Amino acid sequence: MKLPQLLSVFMLGGFLSACGPSYFLTMKPTAADTIWYEGREMMLQEQDSMLVQMSFVRYEGRELVFEAVVENGSSQPILVAPEQFYYQPVVTQAAAAGTPTNVPGRVAAIDPEQRMQQLETQLAYESKEATKVSFGELLTTLSHITENVASIKKEETEKEIDEREERQQSERDYYTNHRIDHSIAADQVRYTKEEVEQRLLRKNTLPPGQYIRGYVYFPRTDAADVIRVVVPVNEQQPATFDFTQDRTKQ
């Protein structure tokens, strides 16, 4: 199954499409005491010698992208496992006509290792299709050879010759364009994979005095007014961050 090629598209907002009007989505921290970093508002929580920071990055296709920073100020190593992150979507307002209304109780983060495996699989598929000579293409080539040999014995008009050559060229172009399309797709997936490898938060044992940062991906819940992100690096008291999701009618 193909990954959506929208993985590589950077968006500052998302669009909702339904039977009614469309909405532009924006996300911002609920807390007032935020700091700005690289053009984004970031919330901080410190507890038991651990500092956790969270900021919203963008809407990307059907996903939400956040950046997390975890700093271990304790004397013991801690495990940072982004696949254990989750958020609770909260609805605080009555749904407007045309807006989505399906709100799950809890949304788990996308496992980063599964994300990497999906990209590897997609890249391998697109690369193979970009160089593949299919059985259908072999049959088409064979039929062209057979047809051209048979045409020698015929008295074709110039119009018939032109039509045959044009049709055969069109059939060859079909397979050529197929390879070009997959070559472009392979480049797109390769670019996305490189960016994800650089940015993605992976599972790590964090030594004392060290910090780690990276992107965490979640499935979108467009109907939620509040996205409550939970970071369970501290089992007794997970860090929570509330983000307000606003809809502006187009």
Secondary structure, 3 states (H helix, E strand, C coil): CCCCHHHHCCECCEEECCCCCCEEEEEEECCCCCEEECCEEEEEEEECCEEEEEEEEEEECCEEEEEEEEEECCCCCEEECHHHCEEEEECCCCCCCCCCCCCCCCEECCCHHHHHHHHHHHHHHHHHHHHCCCHHHHHHHHHHHHHHHHHHCCCCCHHHHHHHHHHHHHHHHHHHHHHHHHHHHHHHHHHHHHHHHHHECCCEEECCCCEEEEEEEEECCCCCCEEEEEECCCCCCCEEEEEEEEEEEC
